Amino acid sequence: MHDHPMGRRGRGFRGPGGFERPMGRGDVRDLILAALLDGAAHGYQIMDRLESAADGRWRPSPGSVYPTLQMLEDQGLAASKDEGGRKVFELTEEGRRQADPSAIERLSERSESAGSHRELREQVMRLMDAARQIGGRDDEHLTTQALAIVREARQALYRLLADE
């Protein structure tokens, strides 16, 4: 199965660049618990908090947040109340004990890493575009030089891997 760079639908992934490894239900659960440490919120406020923590690089979908909130309520980790026609959730004492504030920090770190990966992909795409332009010129000398440059870049990347 080919993974789309924006993540798989229904798993709660939205935003430019996405993440290399999709987040599972446990990740979203932990993030929602941590987001509720900042106070009671409805689903979209939680999504906003998490998007902000990820510097806009990821936003959980309603399809992942709302079922997780219901599950947290069923497990006695969150309680809901109606405020102005909206269902607002807050942590119970047990929910506060289980919430891990470092989940938000890990999201931020993961977001920074995803930004670096996205930049690498963008630069590779630009390299491919430049190579296509040279290939379209039908200039054997230019093509030979470009081939040598690309070959050297590939070999340099493999040397990086070998040095790990």
KEDRENTI-960823 format. One record per residue: z, y, x of N, C-alpha, C, CB in turn; residue number from 0; residue in one letter. Coordinates in Angstrom, 3 decimals, padded with zeros to 6 digits. Atoms other than C-alpha are relative to their C-alpha. Glycine has a CB too. Layout:
BEGIN
Z / Y / X / Z / Y / X / Z / Y / X / Z / Y / X / NUM / A
...
//
This chain:
BEGIN
000.000 / -001.189 / 000.843 / 000.000 / 000.000 / 000.000 / 000.000 / 001.241 / 000.880 / 001.220 / 000.005 / -000.955 / 0 / M
000.116 / -001.244 / -000.772 / -000.921 / 003.421 / 001.330 / 001.001 / 001.002 / -000.535 / -001.445 / 000.580 / -000.067 / 1 / H
-000.973 / -001.019 / 000.405 / 001.935 / 005.908 / 001.261 / -000.614 / 001.374 / 000.116 / 001.277 / -000.085 / 000.850 / 2 / D
000.468 / -001.388 / 000.011 / 000.939 / 009.419 / 000.315 / 000.998 / 000.830 / 000.794 / -000.158 / 000.550 / -001.468 / 3 / H
-000.936 / -000.787 / -000.806 / 002.432 / 012.016 / 002.720 / 001.032 / 000.762 / -000.828 / -000.765 / 000.972 / 000.848 / 4 / P
-000.955 / -000.712 / 000.846 / 004.160 / 013.667 / -000.239 / 001.019 / -000.954 / -000.605 / -000.730 / 000.754 / -001.106 / 5 / M
-000.948 / 000.972 / 000.546 / 006.027 / 010.462 / -001.089 / -000.607 / -000.714 / -001.186 / 001.311 / 000.681 / -000.408 / 6 / G
000.480 / 000.767 / 001.140 / 005.690 / 008.026 / -003.931 / 000.548 / 000.591 / -001.269 / 000.391 / -001.473 / 000.119 / 7 / R
-000.431 / -000.534 / 001.292 / 005.829 / 009.219 / -007.528 / 001.137 / -000.853 / -000.538 / -001.179 / 000.044 / -001.010 / 8 / R
-001.092 / 000.715 / 000.628 / 008.964 / 008.322 / -009.385 / 001.174 / -000.244 / 000.917 / -000.487 / -001.288 / -000.519 / 9 / G
-001.083 / 000.231 / -000.940 / 011.094 / 008.161 / -006.251 / 000.714 / 001.298 / 000.355 / -000.529 / -000.666 / 001.258 / 10 / R
-000.706 / -001.252 / -000.182 / 012.067 / 011.827 / -006.285 / -000.451 / 000.832 / 001.173 / 001.413 / -000.269 / 000.141 / 11 / G
000.464 / -000.726 / -001.164 / 009.895 / 013.314 / -003.562 / -001.037 / 001.026 / -000.366 / -000.554 / -000.945 / 001.021 / 12 / F
000.946 / -001.077 / 000.238 / 008.203 / 016.632 / -003.869 / 000.193 / 001.022 / 001.116 / 000.201 / 000.646 / -001.424 / 13 / R
-000.108 / -001.072 / -000.973 / 007.444 / 019.440 / -001.460 / -000.983 / -000.193 / 001.120 / 001.401 / 000.085 / 000.547 / 14 / G
000.981 / 000.073 / -001.071 / 005.085 / 020.256 / 001.353 / 000.508 / -000.836 / 001.158 / -000.360 / 001.390 / 000.481 / 15 / P
-000.353 / 000.774 / -001.175 / 005.137 / 017.740 / 004.150 / 000.775 / -001.249 / -000.308 / 000.777 / 000.830 / 000.927 / 16 / G
-000.796 / 001.170 / 000.333 / 007.573 / 015.341 / 002.529 / 000.789 / -000.493 / 001.182 / -000.876 / -001.099 / -000.519 / 17 / G
-000.715 / 000.630 / -001.090 / 009.507 / 012.982 / 004.753 / -000.740 / -001.251 / 000.399 / 001.455 / -000.318 / -000.389 / 18 / F
000.669 / 001.199 / -000.474 / 008.249 / 010.117 / 006.872 / 000.510 / -001.235 / -000.739 / 000.201 / -000.161 / 001.506 / 19 / E
-000.564 / 001.143 / 000.697 / 010.629 / 007.600 / 005.272 / 000.483 / 000.477 / -001.351 / 001.154 / -000.659 / 000.812 / 20 / R
-000.450 / -000.436 / 001.316 / 011.024 / 007.948 / 001.507 / 001.489 / -000.241 / -000.178 / -000.781 / -000.718 / -001.094 / 21 / P
-001.412 / 000.168 / 000.279 / 014.548 / 008.385 / 000.272 / 000.174 / -001.004 / -001.107 / 000.654 / 001.330 / -000.369 / 22 / M
-000.309 / 000.981 / 001.025 / 016.037 / 005.561 / -001.706 / 001.004 / 000.557 / -000.985 / 000.529 / -001.281 / 000.625 / 23 / G
-000.938 / -000.425 / 001.034 / 018.272 / 005.742 / -004.729 / 001.379 / 000.318 / 000.577 / 000.123 / -001.077 / -001.066 / 24 / R
-001.306 / -000.245 / -000.611 / 021.397 / 005.536 / -002.559 / 000.062 / 001.349 / 000.688 / 000.327 / -001.092 / 000.992 / 25 / G
000.062 / -001.314 / -000.654 / 020.292 / 008.576 / -000.568 / 000.132 / 001.111 / -001.027 / -001.316 / 000.160 / 000.785 / 26 / D
-000.028 / -001.031 / 001.041 / 019.707 / 010.612 / -003.734 / 001.393 / 000.058 / -000.617 / -001.072 / -000.282 / -001.093 / 27 / V
-001.357 / 000.060 / 000.559 / 023.063 / 009.461 / -005.151 / 000.972 / 000.757 / 000.896 / 000.460 / -001.471 / -000.169 / 28 / R
-000.912 / -000.659 / -000.947 / 024.923 / 010.574 / -002.015 / -000.250 / 001.505 / 000.061 / -000.155 / -000.610 / 001.401 / 29 / D
000.328 / -001.422 / -000.044 / 023.078 / 013.901 / -001.962 / 000.475 / 000.729 / -001.255 / -001.503 / 000.185 / 000.171 / 30 / L
-000.458 / -000.624 / 001.248 / 023.877 / 014.614 / -005.613 / 001.513 / 000.142 / 000.009 / -000.451 / -000.825 / -001.225 / 31 / I
-001.465 / -000.113 / -000.107 / 027.557 / 013.835 / -005.050 / 000.377 / 001.162 / 000.913 / 000.616 / -001.320 / 000.535 / 32 / L
-000.296 / -001.084 / -000.944 / 027.562 / 016.179 / -002.052 / -000.343 / 001.360 / -000.597 / -000.772 / -000.206 / 001.311 / 33 / A
000.393 / -001.275 / 000.617 / 025.708 / 018.901 / -003.989 / 001.019 / 000.445 / -001.044 / -001.390 / -000.122 / -000.645 / 34 / A
-000.993 / -000.344 / 001.021 / 028.333 / 018.744 / -006.750 / 001.330 / 000.447 / 000.610 / 000.234 / -001.190 / -000.919 / 35 / L
-001.195 / -000.537 / -000.663 / 031.032 / 019.529 / -004.179 / 000.018 / 001.521 / -000.070 / 000.059 / -000.463 / 001.468 / 36 / L
000.101 / -001.461 / 000.104 / 029.763 / 023.121 / -004.495 / 000.338 / 000.512 / -001.389 / -001.392 / 000.452 / 000.372 / 37 / D
-000.373 / -000.405 / 001.346 / 030.769 / 023.131 / -008.147 / -000.885 / -000.606 / -001.058 / -000.034 / 001.482 / -000.116 / 38 / G
000.729 / 000.556 / 001.136 / 029.586 / 022.116 / -011.586 / -001.417 / 000.565 / -000.049 / 000.742 / 000.297 / -001.319 / 39 / A
001.402 / -000.427 / 000.055 / 025.840 / 022.264 / -012.154 / -000.776 / -000.887 / -000.957 / -000.643 / -000.034 / 001.403 / 40 / A
000.920 / 000.833 / 000.762 / 023.068 / 021.099 / -014.412 / -001.049 / -000.533 / 000.964 / -000.659 / 000.799 / -001.178 / 41 / H
000.948 / 000.688 / -000.871 / 020.227 / 018.970 / -013.061 / -000.879 / 000.898 / 000.833 / -000.853 / -000.862 / -000.804 / 42 / G
000.901 / -000.868 / -000.759 / 017.888 / 021.779 / -012.078 / 000.749 / 000.815 / 001.059 / -000.743 / 000.941 / -000.948 / 43 / Y
-000.787 / -000.688 / -001.028 / 020.676 / 023.614 / -010.238 / 000.242 / -000.933 / 001.183 / 001.350 / 000.497 / -000.582 / 44 / Q
-000.180 / 000.978 / -001.075 / 021.339 / 020.434 / -008.270 / -001.286 / -000.128 / 000.806 / 000.418 / -001.375 / -000.572 / 45 / I
001.286 / 000.076 / -000.702 / 017.621 / 020.164 / -007.459 / -000.194 / 001.227 / 000.891 / -001.167 / -000.117 / -001.011 / 46 / M
000.120 / -001.239 / -000.789 / 017.673 / 023.808 / -006.293 / 000.894 / -000.057 / 001.235 / 000.365 / 001.233 / -000.862 / 47 / D
-000.931 / 000.089 / -001.135 / 020.735 / 023.179 / -004.084 / -000.565 / -000.915 / 001.083 / 001.382 / -000.518 / -000.467 / 48 / R
000.527 / 000.952 / -000.977 / 019.099 / 020.180 / -002.443 / -001.284 / 000.518 / 000.643 / -000.256 / -001.354 / -000.663 / 49 / L
001.211 / -000.590 / -000.570 / 015.758 / 021.942 / -002.000 / 000.371 / 001.065 / 001.030 / -000.889 / 000.608 / -001.112 / 50 / E
-000.458 / -001.026 / -000.926 / 017.588 / 024.821 / -000.351 / 000.554 / -000.625 / 001.278 / 001.062 / 000.879 / -000.662 / 51 / S
-000.561 / 000.678 / -001.174 / 019.477 / 022.442 / 001.960 / -001.097 / -000.592 / 000.874 / 000.971 / -001.100 / -000.433 / 52 / A
001.127 / 000.573 / -000.737 / 016.127 / 020.907 / 002.954 / -000.985 / 001.084 / 000.443 / -000.721 / -001.042 / -000.861 / 53 / A
000.862 / -001.124 / -000.386 / 014.693 / 024.368 / 003.708 / -001.344 / -000.036 / -000.711 / -000.221 / -000.002 / 001.502 / 54 / D
001.210 / 000.002 / 000.801 / 012.145 / 023.897 / 000.928 / -000.965 / -001.126 / 000.293 / -000.693 / 001.264 / 000.179 / 55 / G
000.913 / 001.084 / -000.376 / 010.623 / 020.775 / 002.490 / 000.110 / -001.214 / -000.908 / 000.262 / -000.418 / 001.419 / 56 / R
-000.180 / 001.133 / 000.912 / 011.919 / 018.396 / -000.181 / 000.731 / 000.487 / -001.233 / 000.779 / -001.165 / 000.682 / 57 / W
-000.683 / -000.297 / 001.255 / 012.948 / 018.665 / -003.792 / 000.019 / -001.284 / -000.806 / -000.702 / 001.170 / -000.791 / 58 / R
-000.035 / 001.217 / 000.816 / 014.179 / 015.705 / -005.805 / -000.615 / 000.277 / -001.363 / 001.449 / -000.521 / -000.157 / 59 / P
000.631 / -000.164 / 001.305 / 012.341 / 015.133 / -009.050 / 001.028 / -000.190 / -001.104 / -001.166 / -000.992 / -000.173 / 60 / S
-000.888 / 000.258 / 001.138 / 013.980 / 015.239 / -012.475 / 000.124 / -001.498 / -000.278 / -000.514 / 000.726 / -001.254 / 61 / P
-000.017 / 001.444 / 000.223 / 013.054 / 011.547 / -012.701 / 000.932 / -000.757 / 000.913 / -001.363 / -000.541 / 000.156 / 62 / G
-001.002 / 000.646 / -000.854 / 015.427 / 010.770 / -009.850 / 001.378 / 000.604 / -000.227 / -000.392 / 000.125 / 001.477 / 63 / S
-001.298 / -000.670 / 000.148 / 018.169 / 013.326 / -010.547 / 000.708 / -000.382 / -001.296 / -000.184 / 001.506 / 000.051 / 64 / V
-000.687 / 000.220 / 001.283 / 018.869 / 012.832 / -014.248 / 000.511 / -001.427 / -000.186 / -000.930 / 000.339 / -001.135 / 65 / Y
-000.565 / 001.349 / 000.110 / 019.171 / 009.026 / -014.205 / 001.182 / -000.213 / 000.952 / -001.081 / -001.040 / 000.281 / 66 / P
-001.104 / 000.135 / -000.952 / 021.397 / 009.294 / -011.128 / 001.245 / 000.697 / -000.531 / -000.390 / 000.579 / 001.375 / 67 / T
-001.145 / -000.690 / 000.603 / 023.627 / 011.850 / -012.866 / 000.623 / -000.857 / -001.101 / -000.431 / 001.370 / -000.568 / 68 / L
-000.518 / 000.872 / 001.060 / 023.921 / 009.486 / -015.833 / 000.756 / -001.184 / 000.605 / -001.154 / -000.504 / -000.903 / 69 / Q
-000.659 / 001.110 / -000.674 / 024.796 / 006.636 / -013.476 / 001.355 / 000.438 / 000.566 / -000.895 / -000.553 / 001.121 / 70 / M
-001.261 / -000.509 / -000.552 / 027.461 / 008.777 / -011.765 / 001.025 / 000.203 / -001.107 / -000.232 / 001.323 / 000.756 / 71 / L
-000.902 / -000.177 / 001.138 / 028.911 / 009.604 / -015.158 / 000.496 / -001.368 / -000.490 / -000.712 / 000.769 / -001.151 / 72 / E
-000.379 / 001.346 / 000.429 / 028.884 / 005.918 / -016.171 / 001.010 / -000.638 / 000.955 / -001.240 / -000.884 / -000.108 / 73 / D
-000.904 / 000.554 / -001.005 / 030.692 / 005.059 / -012.925 / 001.307 / 000.783 / 000.111 / -000.688 / -000.031 / 001.346 / 74 / Q
-001.216 / -000.795 / -000.040 / 033.347 / 007.702 / -013.561 / 000.096 / 000.934 / 001.199 / 001.172 / -000.901 / -000.008 / 75 / G
000.006 / -000.888 / -001.164 / 032.308 / 009.796 / -010.542 / -000.336 / 001.438 / -000.379 / -000.992 / -000.501 / 001.036 / 76 / L
000.351 / -001.335 / 000.503 / 031.031 / 012.739 / -012.595 / 000.285 / 000.021 / -001.495 / -001.511 / 000.357 / 000.295 / 77 / A
-000.215 / -000.201 / 001.434 / 031.799 / 014.150 / -016.016 / -000.921 / 001.122 / -000.441 / 001.507 / 000.331 / -000.328 / 78 / A
000.897 / -001.037 / 000.494 / 029.518 / 016.229 / -018.181 / 000.637 / 000.732 / -001.163 / -001.347 / -000.599 / -000.420 / 79 / S
-000.414 / -000.809 / 001.146 / 030.105 / 018.998 / -020.642 / -001.188 / 000.868 / -000.384 / 001.277 / 000.877 / 000.326 / 80 / K
001.083 / -000.835 / 000.480 / 027.826 / 021.139 / -022.748 / 000.374 / 001.460 / 000.235 / -000.294 / -000.271 / -001.502 / 81 / D
-000.193 / -001.437 / -000.241 / 027.505 / 024.745 / -021.562 / -001.287 / 000.712 / -000.379 / 000.388 / 000.293 / 001.500 / 82 / E
001.174 / -000.764 / 000.421 / 025.095 / 026.946 / -023.449 / -001.208 / -000.861 / -000.292 / -000.355 / 000.996 / 001.045 / 83 / G
001.100 / 000.891 / 000.338 / 023.005 / 024.013 / -024.610 / -000.492 / -000.837 / 001.163 / -001.128 / 000.788 / -000.540 / 84 / G
000.385 / 000.793 / -001.172 / 022.774 / 022.486 / -021.135 / 001.128 / -000.944 / 000.357 / -000.349 / 000.910 / 001.207 / 85 / R
-000.980 / 000.974 / -000.443 / 024.508 / 019.386 / -019.877 / 000.339 / 000.308 / 001.459 / -000.536 / -001.465 / -000.170 / 86 / K
-000.455 / -000.375 / -001.337 / 026.552 / 020.453 / -016.851 / 000.910 / -001.106 / 000.521 / 000.743 / 001.380 / -000.014 / 87 / V
-000.770 / 001.084 / -000.613 / 028.038 / 017.889 / -014.458 / 000.951 / 000.555 / 001.043 / -000.935 / -001.046 / 000.633 / 88 / F
-000.946 / -000.321 / -001.064 / 031.103 / 018.131 / -012.266 / 000.618 / -001.296 / 000.475 / 001.096 / 001.004 / -000.482 / 89 / E
-000.599 / 001.195 / -000.572 / 032.794 / 015.655 / -009.994 / 001.373 / -000.262 / -000.602 / 000.104 / 000.131 / 001.513 / 90 / L
-001.361 / 000.402 / 000.353 / 035.833 / 013.723 / -011.111 / 000.777 / -000.114 / 001.315 / 000.022 / -001.370 / -000.819 / 91 / T
-000.790 / 000.177 / -001.227 / 038.669 / 013.149 / -008.656 / -000.577 / -001.132 / 000.851 / 001.483 / -000.293 / -000.344 / 92 / E
000.593 / 001.119 / -000.745 / 037.136 / 009.789 / -007.718 / -001.342 / 000.416 / 000.604 / -000.185 / -001.234 / -000.922 / 93 / E
001.269 / -000.494 / -000.522 / 033.748 / 011.482 / -007.307 / 000.199 / 000.869 / 001.228 / -000.740 / 000.780 / -001.068 / 94 / G
-000.301 / -000.837 / -001.177 / 035.290 / 014.027 / -004.917 / 000.384 / -000.863 / 001.199 / 001.141 / 000.996 / -000.320 / 95 / R
-000.394 / 000.891 / -001.099 / 036.799 / 011.190 / -002.887 / -001.220 / -000.694 / 000.610 / 001.012 / -001.052 / -000.498 / 96 / R
001.176 / 000.723 / -000.501 / 033.442 / 009.434 / -002.619 / -001.089 / 000.923 / 000.555 / -000.583 / -000.847 / -001.107 / 97 / Q
001.038 / -000.940 / -000.463 / 031.347 / 012.557 / -001.969 / 000.129 / 000.217 / 001.505 / 000.107 / 001.362 / -000.752 / 98 / A
000.047 / -000.178 / -001.449 / 030.301 / 012.938 / 001.653 / -000.756 / 001.293 / 000.309 / -000.678 / -001.229 / 000.699 / 99 / D
000.682 / -001.275 / -000.268 / 029.603 / 016.573 / 002.591 / -001.029 / -000.092 / 001.129 / 001.022 / 001.063 / 000.343 / 100 / P
000.952 / 000.113 / -001.105 / 027.765 / 015.402 / 005.713 / -001.376 / -000.481 / -000.490 / 000.544 / -000.962 / 001.069 / 101 / S
001.304 / 000.410 / 000.540 / 024.988 / 014.012 / 003.447 / -000.946 / 001.195 / -000.037 / 000.157 / -000.609 / -001.422 / 102 / A
000.822 / -001.211 / 000.027 / 023.747 / 017.594 / 003.051 / -000.432 / 000.375 / 001.411 / 000.769 / 001.169 / -000.653 / 103 / I
000.350 / -000.295 / -001.399 / 023.877 / 018.115 / 006.826 / -001.101 / -000.934 / 000.479 / 001.240 / -000.127 / 000.916 / 104 / E
001.039 / 000.960 / -000.398 / 021.830 / 014.944 / 007.337 / -001.336 / 000.350 / -000.647 / 000.412 / -001.435 / -000.385 / 105 / R
001.229 / -000.420 / 000.670 / 019.306 / 016.209 / 004.781 / -000.647 / 001.141 / 000.768 / 000.285 / 000.424 / -001.454 / 106 / L
000.515 / -001.131 / -000.758 / 018.951 / 019.435 / 006.740 / -000.605 / -000.457 / 001.332 / 001.114 / 001.022 / 000.247 / 107 / S
000.511 / 000.519 / -001.272 / 018.521 / 017.537 / 010.029 / -001.313 / -000.749 / -000.225 / 001.042 / -000.930 / 000.670 / 108 / E
001.200 / 000.760 / 000.322 / 015.975 / 015.239 / 008.426 / -001.148 / 000.946 / -000.332 / 000.263 / -000.961 / -001.174 / 109 / R
001.002 / -000.991 / 000.360 / 014.144 / 018.267 / 007.068 / -000.599 / 000.626 / 001.258 / 000.613 / 001.084 / -000.903 / 110 / S
000.494 / -000.579 / -001.254 / 013.909 / 019.783 / 010.564 / -000.911 / -000.979 / 000.713 / 001.167 / 000.397 / 000.915 / 111 / E
000.814 / 001.025 / -000.633 / 012.567 / 016.498 / 011.931 / -001.342 / -000.130 / -000.717 / 000.740 / -001.346 / 000.007 / 112 / S
001.237 / 000.096 / 000.779 / 010.017 / 016.312 / 009.109 / -000.922 / 001.163 / 000.322 / 000.306 / -000.034 / -001.507 / 113 / A
000.814 / -001.158 / -000.352 / 008.845 / 019.810 / 010.045 / -000.743 / -000.220 / 001.303 / 000.865 / 001.241 / 000.102 / 114 / G
000.642 / 000.303 / -001.279 / 008.110 / 018.685 / 013.609 / -001.113 / -001.015 / -000.182 / 001.025 / -000.520 / 001.009 / 115 / S
001.013 / 001.019 / 000.255 / 006.237 / 015.627 / 012.357 / -001.202 / 000.613 / -000.712 / 000.589 / -001.153 / -000.835 / 116 / H
001.084 / -000.650 / 000.732 / 004.221 / 017.778 / 009.960 / -000.839 / 000.850 / 000.957 / 000.563 / 000.873 / -001.152 / 117 / R
000.725 / -000.832 / -000.967 / 003.307 / 020.181 / 012.781 / -000.878 / -000.866 / 000.899 / 000.988 / 000.827 / 000.855 / 118 / E
000.807 / 000.904 / -000.820 / 002.126 / 017.257 / 014.930 / -001.230 / -000.460 / -000.770 / 000.833 / -001.215 / 000.451 / 119 / L
001.142 / 000.426 / 000.827 / -000.060 / 015.973 / 012.062 / -001.010 / 001.135 / -000.147 / 000.481 / -000.466 / -001.396 / 120 / R
000.907 / -001.139 / 000.155 / -001.487 / 019.473 / 011.540 / -000.814 / 000.227 / 001.262 / 000.782 / 001.264 / -000.350 / 121 / E
000.708 / -000.214 / -001.258 / -002.370 / 019.802 / 015.218 / -001.036 / -001.096 / 000.246 / 000.992 / 000.056 / 001.161 / 122 / Q
000.970 / 001.095 / -000.140 / -004.068 / 016.379 / 015.236 / -001.197 / 000.259 / -000.908 / 000.654 / -001.372 / -000.341 / 123 / V
001.098 / -000.304 / 000.918 / -006.106 / 017.423 / 012.201 / -000.880 / 001.124 / 000.563 / 000.553 / 000.397 / -001.389 / 124 / M
000.774 / -001.092 / -000.614 / -007.129 / 020.620 / 014.003 / -000.835 / -000.514 / 001.166 / 000.939 / 001.124 / 000.481 / 125 / R
000.738 / 000.609 / -001.103 / -008.133 / 018.566 / 017.050 / -001.229 / -000.740 / -000.535 / 000.911 / -000.965 / 000.797 / 126 / L
001.127 / 000.720 / 000.611 / -010.302 / 016.357 / 014.820 / -001.068 / 000.970 / -000.484 / 000.487 / -000.872 / -001.171 / 127 / M
000.962 / -000.993 / 000.477 / -011.915 / 019.442 / 013.292 / -000.809 / 000.573 / 001.169 / 000.726 / 001.135 / -000.756 / 128 / D
000.701 / -000.526 / -001.179 / -012.731 / 020.839 / 016.731 / -000.978 / -001.032 / 000.547 / 001.007 / 000.409 / 001.095 / 129 / A
000.887 / 001.056 / -000.499 / -014.181 / 017.477 / 017.806 / -001.219 / -000.149 / -000.901 / 000.753 / -001.339 / 000.099 / 130 / A
001.133 / 000.076 / 000.930 / -016.356 / 017.370 / 014.663 / -000.990 / 001.140 / 000.254 / 000.498 / 000.044 / -001.463 / 131 / R
000.883 / -001.144 / -000.257 / -017.690 / 020.845 / 015.435 / -000.825 / -000.225 / 001.257 / 000.817 / 001.296 / 000.132 / 132 / Q
000.738 / 000.271 / -001.241 / -018.616 / 019.817 / 018.962 / -001.030 / -001.093 / -000.239 / 000.966 / -000.412 / 001.142 / 133 / I
000.932 / 001.088 / 000.297 / -020.180 / 016.584 / 017.694 / -001.196 / 000.460 / -000.815 / 000.715 / -001.103 / -000.737 / 134 / G
001.086 / -000.516 / 000.827 / -022.276 / 018.564 / 015.240 / -000.995 / 000.868 / 000.751 / 000.565 / 000.779 / -001.127 / 135 / G
000.897 / -000.880 / -000.776 / -023.876 / 020.651 / 017.999 / -001.124 / -000.749 / 000.695 / 000.793 / 000.758 / 001.033 / 136 / R
001.047 / 000.799 / -000.646 / -025.945 / 017.796 / 019.425 / -000.252 / 000.465 / 001.437 / -001.303 / 000.077 / -000.812 / 137 / D
000.055 / -000.425 / -001.398 / -025.149 / 018.899 / 022.990 / 000.702 / -001.081 / 000.820 / 000.673 / 001.426 / 000.212 / 138 / D
-000.545 / 001.162 / -000.717 / -024.672 / 015.830 / 025.211 / 001.047 / 000.409 / 001.045 / -001.136 / -000.775 / 000.681 / 139 / E
-000.940 / -000.448 / -001.027 / -022.927 / 017.767 / 028.004 / 001.345 / 000.392 / -000.637 / -000.596 / 001.197 / 000.792 / 140 / H
-001.210 / -000.426 / 000.713 / -020.439 / 019.352 / 025.576 / 000.740 / -001.205 / -000.572 / -000.356 / 000.989 / -001.130 / 141 / L
-000.607 / 001.205 / 000.577 / -019.823 / 016.004 / 023.850 / 000.695 / -000.826 / 001.078 / -001.065 / -000.853 / -000.716 / 142 / T
-000.595 / 000.756 / -001.110 / -019.141 / 014.291 / 027.194 / 001.303 / 000.656 / 000.456 / -000.992 / -000.098 / 001.186 / 143 / T
-001.221 / -000.716 / -000.394 / -016.595 / 016.990 / 028.143 / 001.094 / -000.175 / -001.055 / -000.299 / 001.504 / 000.213 / 144 / Q
-000.973 / 000.157 / 001.085 / -014.900 / 016.769 / 024.745 / 000.575 / -001.406 / -000.002 / -000.648 / 000.309 / -001.361 / 145 / A
-000.454 / 001.384 / -000.044 / -014.711 / 012.988 / 025.014 / 001.034 / -000.188 / 001.110 / -001.192 / -000.952 / 000.209 / 146 / L
-000.947 / 000.108 / -001.112 / -012.967 / 013.276 / 028.386 / 001.346 / 000.657 / -000.363 / -000.593 / 000.657 / 001.274 / 147 / A
-001.227 / -000.700 / 000.401 / -010.439 / 015.780 / 026.953 / 000.801 / -000.835 / -000.995 / -000.336 / 001.375 / -000.614 / 148 / I
-000.674 / 000.798 / 001.026 / -009.643 / 013.610 / 023.927 / 000.554 / -001.287 / 000.614 / -000.971 / -000.330 / -001.162 / 149 / V
-000.462 / 001.226 / -000.672 / -009.403 / 010.460 / 026.070 / 001.257 / 000.290 / 000.815 / -001.113 / -000.581 / 000.916 / 150 / R
-001.172 / -000.364 / -000.816 / -006.957 / 012.225 / 028.437 / 001.206 / 000.287 / -000.892 / -000.312 / 001.234 / 000.884 / 151 / E
-001.106 / -000.283 / 000.925 / -004.839 / 013.466 / 025.504 / 000.592 / -001.304 / -000.537 / -000.483 / 000.893 / -001.174 / 152 / A
-000.483 / 001.289 / 000.506 / -004.622 / 009.933 / 024.071 / 000.786 / -000.735 / 001.071 / -001.170 / -000.867 / -000.484 / 153 / R
-000.697 / 000.679 / -001.095 / -003.648 / 008.498 / 027.448 / 001.338 / 000.678 / 000.298 / -000.878 / -000.018 / 001.266 / 154 / Q
-001.257 / -000.724 / -000.242 / -001.005 / 011.226 / 027.913 / 001.043 / -000.356 / -001.067 / -000.250 / 001.532 / 000.013 / 155 / A
-000.935 / 000.386 / 001.067 / 000.524 / 010.333 / 024.542 / 000.549 / -001.405 / 000.243 / -000.693 / 000.066 / -001.379 / 156 / L
-000.476 / 001.352 / -000.297 / 000.695 / 006.656 / 025.504 / 000.953 / -000.012 / 001.196 / -001.186 / -000.928 / 000.270 / 157 / Y
-000.947 / -000.102 / -001.122 / 002.360 / 007.633 / 028.789 / 001.372 / 000.466 / -000.503 / -000.538 / 000.980 / 001.084 / 158 / R
-001.271 / -000.440 / 000.595 / 005.016 / 009.461 / 026.729 / 000.733 / -001.191 / -000.619 / -000.247 / 001.100 / -001.073 / 159 / L
-000.625 / 001.177 / 000.627 / 005.653 / 006.277 / 024.758 / 000.524 / -000.977 / 001.035 / -000.995 / -000.707 / -000.911 / 160 / L
-000.423 / 000.925 / -001.052 / 005.840 / 004.212 / 027.924 / 001.257 / 000.488 / 000.714 / -001.124 / -000.194 / 001.008 / 161 / A
-001.164 / -000.573 / -000.689 / 008.456 / 006.586 / 029.391 / 001.269 / -000.049 / -000.849 / -000.287 / 001.438 / 000.394 / 162 / D
-001.174 / 000.019 / 000.888 / 010.757 / 006.157 / 026.392 / 001.048 / -000.964 / 000.488 / -000.405 / -000.365 / -001.417 / 163 / E
//
